[in-house]
Amino acid sequence: MFTTHAPHALRFAFGTLTVLPVRVTRWDRDAARGGMLVAPVVGLTVGAAAATGGLLLLALGASAPLAAVAAVAVPAVLTRGLHLDGLADTADGLGSGKPAEDALRIMKQSDIGPFGVLTLVLVLAGQIAALAQVYDGSWARGAFTVTVSAVAARLALTLAARAGVPAARPEGLGAAVAEVVPVRGAVAAALVVAAGAVAVGGVAFGPGAAVRTAVALGAALAVAEALLRHCTRRFGGVTGDVFGGLAETTATVSLVVLSLSPG
């Protein structure tokens, strides 16, 4: 079934998760299911573009921090800042301490509150600092790190769209993709992504990198799962903003762990 609707799945994934000119031809649950299952493919594309941006600046003589800024900026541009906006709104909703209905209303407002601003500053600073450290040691490791973090961020969306995780609202992107992915499908996607990333890391950089990649993915997805459970309890389910917050959180944790010294 998935193979039959693969084009629709890819259209849904790229059309909803990026600004690329892809026309989504189907918005039904089957297309959403396929789209969320292939979300890591979107991450691979975004990650490759981000890695290219960073490497281009390094080749032109830019410093590692400047290359890191470029690599962090590319995903933001390709998503029109959607995930960063979701992170800020989720932080405002959680930080408000209000009941679910009021917190959701705060998250829908167009402005960003103090919790959102602080979270954005810390997350972006952490991403840039971690990536600058990696680029300073190896351009190849930097490209690998950027790509893995982008794939992991979208894998977190696949896992968050699994059955048993309800939508907090009856409308919006969160409602469109909530509970569309079977648990087995989500687990299978996680295993495929992890196996691929660990294998590439091991072949390219040795056994230590393979272990570090596995630890980074495990830590990032564990933190994302904790955040997902907390948001589900606080808001009664997931929203598009929560999905964005999960993506940025996963990317940040994976970047930080992968930036640690290989010893």
C-alpha positions in Angstrom: 0.0 0.0 0.0 2.8 2.4 0.9 4.7 1.6 -2.3 1.6 2.3 -4.4 1.1 5.7 -2.8 4.9 6.6 -2.5 4.6 9.7 -4.9 1.7 11.0 -2.8 3.6 10.4 0.4 6.6 12.3 -0.9 4.5 15.1 -2.1 2.8 15.4 1.3 6.1 15.3 3.2 7.9 17.8 1.1 4.8 20.0 0.6 4.1 20.3 4.3 7.6 20.2 5.8 9.5 22.5 3.4 9.0 25.5 1.2 10.0 23.6 -1.9 7.5 24.0 -4.8 5.8 20.7 -4.4 2.1 20.5 -4.9 0.3 18.3 -2.4 -2.3 16.4 -4.5 -3.9 14.5 -1.6 -4.7 15.5 2.0 -6.3 12.2 3.2 -5.1 10.1 6.0 -3.3 7.6 3.7 -1.2 10.4 2.2 -0.5 11.8 5.6 0.6 8.4 6.9 3.0 7.9 4.0 4.2 11.5 4.3 5.1 11.2 8.0 6.7 7.8 7.4 9.1 9.4 4.8 9.7 12.5 6.8 13.3 11.5 7.4 13.8 11.6 3.6 12.9 15.3 3.9 15.4 15.6 6.7 18.1 14.0 4.4 17.4 16.6 1.7 17.3 19.5 4.1 20.5 18.2 5.8 22.3 17.9 2.6 21.4 21.4 1.6 22.5 22.7 5.0 25.8 20.8 4.8 26.4 22.2 1.4 25.9 25.7 2.6 28.4 25.2 5.4 31.0 23.6 3.2 30.7 26.3 0.6 31.5 29.0 3.1 34.4 26.9 4.5 35.7 26.5 0.9 35.6 30.3 0.4 37.7 30.8 3.6 35.0 31.5 6.1 35.5 30.6 9.8 34.0 27.6 11.4 31.4 29.7 13.4 30.3 31.5 10.2 29.9 28.2 8.4 27.9 26.9 11.4 25.6 29.9 11.2 25.0 29.2 7.5 24.3 25.5 8.2 21.8 26.4 10.8 20.2 29.1 8.7 19.5 26.8 5.7 17.0 24.5 7.4 15.2 27.6 8.8 14.9 29.1 5.3 13.8 25.8 3.8 11.0 25.4 6.4 10.2 29.2 6.4 11.1 29.1 10.1 8.1 26.9 10.8 9.8 24.6 13.3 11.5 27.5 15.1 8.1 29.2 15.4 6.6 26.0 16.7 9.4 25.7 19.3 8.8 29.3 20.5 5.0 28.8 20.7 5.4 25.6 22.5 7.8 27.2 25.0 5.2 30.0 25.6 2.4 27.5 26.1 4.3 25.4 28.5 5.8 28.3 30.3 2.5 30.0 30.8 1.4 27.5 33.5 -2.2 28.0 32.3 -4.8 25.2 31.7 -4.7 23.4 28.4 -7.3 25.6 26.7 -5.6 28.9 27.7 -2.2 27.5 26.8 -3.4 26.5 23.4 -4.8 30.0 22.8 -1.5 31.5 23.8 0.3 29.3 21.3 -2.0 30.4 18.5 -1.2 34.1 19.0 1.0 35.6 16.4 3.4 37.3 18.8 6.2 35.5 20.7 6.4 35.8 24.5 9.5 35.8 26.8 9.6 32.0 27.1 9.6 31.7 23.4 12.3 34.3 22.9 14.6 32.8 25.5 14.1 29.3 24.1 14.9 30.4 20.6 18.1 32.3 21.7 19.4 29.3 23.7 18.6 26.7 21.1 20.1 28.6 18.1 23.1 29.5 20.2 23.5 25.9 21.2 23.2 24.6 17.6 25.7 27.1 16.2 28.2 26.5 19.0 28.0 22.8 18.7 28.4 22.8 14.9 31.2 25.4 15.0 33.1 23.0 17.2 32.7 20.2 14.8 33.6 22.2 11.8 36.7 23.5 13.5 37.9 19.9 13.8 36.8 18.4 10.5 34.7 19.7 7.6 33.6 16.1 6.8 32.4 15.5 10.3 30.6 18.8 10.2 28.7 17.8 7.0 27.8 14.4 8.6 26.7 16.1 11.8 24.4 18.6 10.1 22.8 15.8 8.0 22.3 13.4 10.9 20.7 16.1 13.0 18.3 17.1 10.2 17.2 13.5 9.6 16.8 12.9 13.4 14.6 16.0 13.6 12.2 14.7 11.0 12.3 11.2 12.5 11.0 12.7 15.7 8.0 13.8 13.7 7.4 10.3 12.4 7.4 9.0 16.0 5.2 11.8 17.2 2.6 11.0 14.6 2.2 7.4 15.8 -1.0 5.8 16.9 -1.9 6.6 20.5 -0.7 10.2 20.5 -3.9 12.3 19.9 -4.3 15.8 18.5 -4.9 18.7 20.9 -7.2 20.5 18.5 -9.7 19.2 15.9 -8.0 21.4 13.2 -4.6 22.3 12.0 -1.5 20.3 10.8 -1.3 18.5 14.1 -4.8 17.1 13.7 -4.1 16.2 10.1 -1.1 14.0 11.0 -1.9 12.9 14.5 -2.1 9.1 15.0 -1.6 8.4 11.2 1.5 6.2 11.6 1.1 2.7 13.0 3.4 2.0 15.9 5.2 -0.7 14.0 5.8 1.7 11.1 7.3 4.3 13.4 9.6 1.7 15.1 10.7 0.4 11.7 11.5 4.0 10.5 13.5 4.6 13.6 15.5 1.4 13.1 16.2 2.1 9.5 17.4 5.6 10.2 19.5 4.6 13.1 21.1 1.7 11.2 21.8 3.9 8.2 23.3 6.8 10.2 25.4 4.5 12.4 26.7 2.6 9.4 27.7 5.7 7.5 29.4 7.2 10.6 31.3 4.0 11.2 32.5 3.6 7.6 33.4 7.3 7.3 35.0 8.0 10.6 35.5 4.7 12.5 33.9 2.7 15.3 34.0 5.6 17.7 31.9 7.7 15.4 29.4 4.9 15.0 29.0 4.6 18.8 28.7 8.4 19.1 26.1 8.5 16.4 24.0 5.8 18.1 24.3 7.6 21.4 23.3 11.0 19.8 20.2 9.5 18.1 19.2 7.7 21.3 19.6 10.8 23.5 17.9 13.1 21.0 14.9 10.8 20.5 14.6 10.2 24.3 14.5 13.9 25.0 12.0 14.4 22.2 9.8 11.6 23.6 9.9 13.2 27.1 8.9 16.5 25.6 6.1 14.8 23.6 4.7 13.1 26.7 4.8 16.4 28.6 3.1 18.3 25.9 0.5 15.6 25.5 -0.3 15.8 29.3 -0.3 19.6 29.3 -2.2 20.3 26.1 -4.3 17.1 25.8 -2.4 16.1 22.6 -0.1 17.4 19.9 -0.3 20.5 17.6 1.6 21.7 14.7 3.6 23.8 17.1 4.5 20.8 19.2 5.8 19.0 16.1 8.0 22.0 15.4 9.3 22.1 18.9 10.1 18.4 18.8 12.0 18.8 15.5 14.2 21.6 16.9 14.7 19.9 20.2 15.8 16.7 18.5 18.2 18.5 16.2 19.8 20.4 19.1 20.4 17.4 21.3 21.9 15.4 18.4 24.1 18.3 17.4 25.4 18.7 21.0 26.1 15.0 21.4 27.8 14.7 18.0 30.0 17.7 18.8 31.6 16.0 21.8 35.2 15.1 21.4 35.8 11.8 19.7 38.5 11.1 22.1 
